[in-house]
Amino acid sequence: MAKNPNAKLTQQTLQAFNEALESGTFVEVRRMLRSMAPSETAHLIESSPPRVRNILWKLIDKDEEGDILQYLNEEIAADFL
């Protein structure tokens, strides 16, 4: 059975975000977040550990928060409200 290509992309995306966060390049993380669709950003947040979720959320533009919240799991979204 072939691997899901979206899962690989997601893993690569997670790795890129983790590397940028670990190196402290928050400008790069913000640029990457801006290039993603709200549903993709929500998936990234849900796939990240809680500490990283909070950092990612702080780097999201305020005008995009509502669009992203609608895609988040209710429990995770409640943490940001």
DRENDO-940974 format. One record per atom (N, C-alpha, C): residue number from 1; residue in three letters; atom name; x, y, z. Coordinates in steps of 0.05 Angstrom, whole numbers, padded with zeros to 5 digits. Last residue first. Example, Ala and Ser with C-alpha at 12.3 -4.5 7.8 and 13.67 -1.06 7.14 Angstrom:
2
> i|aa|at|c1|c2|c3
> 2|SER|N|00257|-00045|00142
> 2|SER|CA|00273|-00021|00143
> 2|SER|C|00258|00001|00157
> 1|ALA|N|00264|-00114|00156
> 1|ALA|CA|00246|-00090|00156
> 1|ALA|C|00264|-00066|00156
//
This chain:
81
> i|aa|at|c1|c2|c3
> 81|LEU|N|-00191|00620|00468
> 81|LEU|CA|-00212|00640|00472
> 81|LEU|C|-00211|00653|00499
> 80|PHE|N|-00155|00579|00466
> 80|PHE|CA|-00147|00604|00454
> 80|PHE|C|-00168|00626|00457
> 79|ASP|N|-00180|00535|00487
> 79|ASP|CA|-00155|00544|00500
> 79|ASP|C|-00147|00572|00490
> 78|ALA|N|-00220|00526|00451
> 78|ALA|CA|-00228|00538|00477
> 78|ALA|C|-00203|00548|00491
> 77|ALA|N|-00193|00498|00411
> 77|ALA|CA|-00202|00525|00406
> 77|ALA|C|-00208|00540|00432
> 76|ILE|N|-00187|00449|00437
> 76|ILE|CA|-00163|00465|00431
> 76|ILE|C|-00171|00494|00426
> 75|GLU|N|-00241|00433|00438
> 75|GLU|CA|-00225|00434|00463
> 75|GLU|C|-00201|00452|00459
> 74|GLU|N|-00257|00433|00384
> 74|GLU|CA|-00270|00451|00403
> 74|GLU|C|-00253|00455|00429
> 73|ASN|N|-00207|00435|00334
> 73|ASN|CA|-00222|00419|00353
> 73|ASN|C|-00232|00438|00375
> 72|LEU|N|-00210|00487|00284
> 72|LEU|CA|-00198|00474|00307
> 72|LEU|C|-00217|00456|00322
> 71|TYR|N|-00237|00516|00247
> 71|TYR|CA|-00227|00489|00238
> 71|TYR|C|-00215|00474|00262
> 70|GLN|N|-00249|00564|00270
> 70|GLN|CA|-00272|00547|00260
> 70|GLN|C|-00263|00519|00252
> 69|LEU|N|-00199|00587|00279
> 69|LEU|CA|-00214|00576|00302
> 69|LEU|C|-00237|00557|00292
> 68|ILE|N|-00185|00609|00230
> 68|ILE|CA|-00171|00585|00239
> 68|ILE|C|-00187|00572|00261
> 67|ASP|N|-00218|00654|00226
> 67|ASP|CA|-00219|00634|00205
> 67|ASP|C|-00207|00608|00214
> 66|GLY|N|-00202|00682|00272
> 66|GLY|CA|-00229|00672|00270
> 66|GLY|C|-00232|00650|00249
> 65|GLU|N|-00148|00696|00260
> 65|GLU|CA|-00154|00678|00282
> 65|GLU|C|-00182|00666|00280
> 64|GLU|N|-00135|00734|00223
> 64|GLU|CA|-00138|00706|00213
> 64|GLU|C|-00148|00687|00235
> 63|ASP|N|-00125|00781|00249
> 63|ASP|CA|-00147|00780|00230
> 63|ASP|C|-00152|00753|00218
> 62|LYS|N|-00079|00770|00278
> 62|LYS|CA|-00105|00773|00292
> 62|LYS|C|-00128|00770|00273
> 61|ASP|N|-00033|00722|00254
> 61|ASP|CA|-00045|00749|00251
> 61|ASP|C|-00073|00749|00263
> 60|ILE|N|00003|00680|00298
> 60|ILE|CA|-00018|00683|00278
> 60|ILE|C|-00029|00711|00278
> 59|LEU|N|00035|00675|00341
> 59|LEU|CA|00047|00685|00316
> 59|LEU|C|00027|00688|00293
> 58|LYS|N|00006|00652|00381
> 58|LYS|CA|00015|00680|00385
> 58|LYS|C|00027|00692|00360
> 57|TRP|N|00001|00601|00360
> 57|TRP|CA|-00023|00618|00362
> 57|TRP|C|-00015|00647|00365
> 56|LEU|N|00053|00581|00367
> 56|LEU|CA|00042|00585|00340
> 56|LEU|C|00019|00604|00341
> 55|ILE|N|00055|00579|00423
> 55|ILE|CA|00073|00596|00408
> 55|ILE|C|00062|00602|00380
> 54|ASN|N|00015|00541|00433
> 54|ASN|CA|00012|00568|00444
> 54|ASN|C|00031|00588|00429
> 53|ARG|N|00035|00496|00408
> 53|ARG|CA|00010|00507|00399
> 53|ARG|C|00008|00536|00408
> 52|VAL|N|00080|00485|00439
> 52|VAL|CA|00084|00495|00411
> 52|VAL|C|00058|00508|00401
> 51|ARG|N|00054|00465|00484
> 51|ARG|CA|00073|00488|00486
> 51|ARG|C|00077|00501|00459
> 50|PRO|N|00024|00420|00463
> 50|PRO|CA|00011|00444|00474
> 50|PRO|C|00030|00469|00476
> 49|PRO|N|00051|00396|00400
> 49|PRO|CA|00048|00394|00429
> 49|PRO|C|00037|00421|00440
> 48|SER|N|00011|00394|00339
> 48|SER|CA|00034|00403|00354
> 48|SER|C|00029|00399|00384
> 47|SER|N|-00034|00385|00311
> 47|SER|CA|-00013|00364|00309
> 47|SER|C|00011|00371|00326
> 46|GLU|N|-00064|00431|00316
> 46|GLU|CA|-00074|00406|00329
> 46|GLU|C|-00052|00384|00330
> 45|ILE|N|-00033|00465|00284
> 45|ILE|CA|-00036|00470|00312
> 45|ILE|C|-00044|00445|00327
> 44|LEU|N|-00041|00440|00234
> 44|LEU|CA|-00014|00443|00245
> 44|LEU|C|-00015|00447|00275
> 43|HIS|N|-00096|00447|00227
> 43|HIS|CA|-00084|00420|00229
> 43|HIS|C|-00056|00421|00241
> 42|ALA|N|-00097|00503|00224
> 42|ALA|CA|-00111|00489|00246
> 42|ALA|C|-00100|00461|00249
> 41|THR|N|-00069|00510|00177
> 41|THR|CA|-00059|00521|00202
> 41|THR|C|-00071|00507|00226
> 40|GLU|N|-00105|00486|00141
> 40|GLU|CA|-00078|00475|00145
> 40|GLU|C|-00065|00485|00171
> 39|SER|N|-00149|00520|00146
> 39|SER|CA|-00152|00492|00153
> 39|SER|C|-00125|00479|00157
> 38|PRO|N|-00127|00570|00126
> 38|PRO|CA|-00135|00567|00154
> 38|PRO|C|-00139|00538|00163
> 37|ALA|N|-00068|00557|00086
> 37|ALA|CA|-00097|00561|00088
> 37|ALA|C|-00105|00557|00118
> 36|MET|N|-00004|00591|00092
> 36|MET|CA|-00022|00567|00095
> 36|MET|C|-00051|00575|00096
> 35|SER|N|00027|00635|00094
> 35|SER|CA|00025|00621|00068
> 35|SER|C|00006|00598|00069
> 34|ARG|N|00029|00649|00147
> 34|ARG|CA|00014|00666|00128
> 34|ARG|C|00010|00653|00101
> 33|LEU|N|00065|00611|00167
> 33|LEU|CA|00037|00611|00175
> 33|LEU|C|00020|00627|00155
> 32|MET|N|00113|00629|00144
> 32|MET|CA|00103|00603|00137
> 32|MET|C|00073|00601|00144
> 31|ARG|N|00119|00678|00171
> 31|ARG|CA|00117|00677|00141
> 31|ARG|C|00105|00651|00132
> 30|ARG|N|00124|00659|00223
> 30|ARG|CA|00101|00676|00216
> 30|ARG|C|00097|00677|00186
> 29|VAL|N|00173|00632|00218
> 29|VAL|CA|00149|00618|00226
> 29|VAL|C|00124|00634|00218
> 28|GLU|N|00207|00676|00206
> 28|GLU|CA|00203|00654|00187
> 28|GLU|C|00178|00638|00193
> 27|VAL|N|00203|00702|00254
> 27|VAL|CA|00195|00716|00230
> 27|VAL|C|00190|00696|00208
> 26|PHE|N|00226|00667|00290
> 26|PHE|CA|00197|00671|00291
> 26|PHE|C|00187|00686|00267
> 25|THR|N|00272|00630|00298
> 25|THR|CA|00267|00647|00274
> 25|THR|C|00237|00651|00272
> 24|GLY|N|00291|00596|00337
> 24|GLY|CA|00282|00623|00345
> 24|GLY|C|00276|00641|00321
> 23|SER|N|00302|00544|00329
> 23|SER|CA|00324|00563|00323
> 23|SER|C|00316|00592|00329
> 22|GLU|N|00254|00521|00341
> 22|GLU|CA|00277|00515|00357
> 22|GLU|C|00299|00535|00353
> 21|LEU|N|00222|00541|00299
> 21|LEU|CA|00216|00549|00326
> 21|LEU|C|00240|00544|00344
> 20|ALA|N|00246|00516|00254
> 20|ALA|CA|00245|00546|00256
> 20|ALA|C|00240|00555|00285
> 19|GLU|N|00238|00463|00268
> 19|GLU|CA|00265|00473|00264
> 19|GLU|C|00266|00503|00267
> 18|ASN|N|00181|00461|00268
> 18|ASN|CA|00197|00455|00292
> 18|ASN|C|00225|00466|00291
> 17|PHE|N|00170|00473|00214
> 17|PHE|CA|00161|00491|00235
> 17|PHE|C|00177|00486|00261
> 16|ALA|N|00193|00429|00189
> 16|ALA|CA|00203|00456|00182
> 16|ALA|C|00195|00476|00204
> 15|GLN|N|00163|00387|00212
> 15|GLN|CA|00192|00388|00216
> 15|GLN|C|00202|00416|00211
> 14|LEU|N|00112|00400|00191
> 14|LEU|CA|00117|00399|00220
> 14|LEU|C|00147|00402|00227
> 13|THR|N|00124|00392|00137
> 13|THR|CA|00116|00418|00146
> 13|THR|C|00120|00420|00176
> 12|GLN|N|00135|00337|00136
> 12|GLN|CA|00155|00356|00128
> 12|GLN|C|00149|00384|00138
> 11|GLN|N|00085|00318|00153
> 11|GLN|CA|00108|00312|00169
> 11|GLN|C|00131|00332|00162
> 10|THR|N|00054|00336|00110
> 10|THR|CA|00048|00346|00137
> 10|THR|C|00072|00341|00155
> 9|LEU|N|00076|00306|00069
> 9|LEU|CA|00077|00335|00068
> 9|LEU|C|00073|00347|00095
> 8|LYS|N|00061|00256|00087
> 8|LYS|CA|00090|00262|00085
> 8|LYS|C|00093|00293|00084
> 7|ALA|N|00006|00260|00084
> 7|ALA|CA|00018|00255|00110
> 7|ALA|C|00048|00262|00109
> 6|ASN|N|-00001|00266|00030
> 6|ASN|CA|-00008|00288|00047
> 6|ASN|C|00005|00285|00075
> 5|PRO|N|00011|00215|00010
> 5|PRO|CA|00030|00237|00004
> 5|PRO|C|00024|00262|00021
> 4|ASN|N|00008|00156|00045
> 4|ASN|CA|-00007|00180|00039
> 4|ASN|C|00011|00203|00034
> 3|LYS|N|00042|00101|00013
> 3|LYS|CA|00038|00120|00035
> 3|LYS|C|00022|00144|00026
> 2|ALA|N|00011|00045|-00017
> 2|ALA|CA|00027|00069|-00018
> 2|ALA|C|00021|00087|00006
> 1|MET|N|00017|-00023|00000
> 1|MET|CA|00000|00000|00000
> 1|MET|C|00018|00025|00000
//
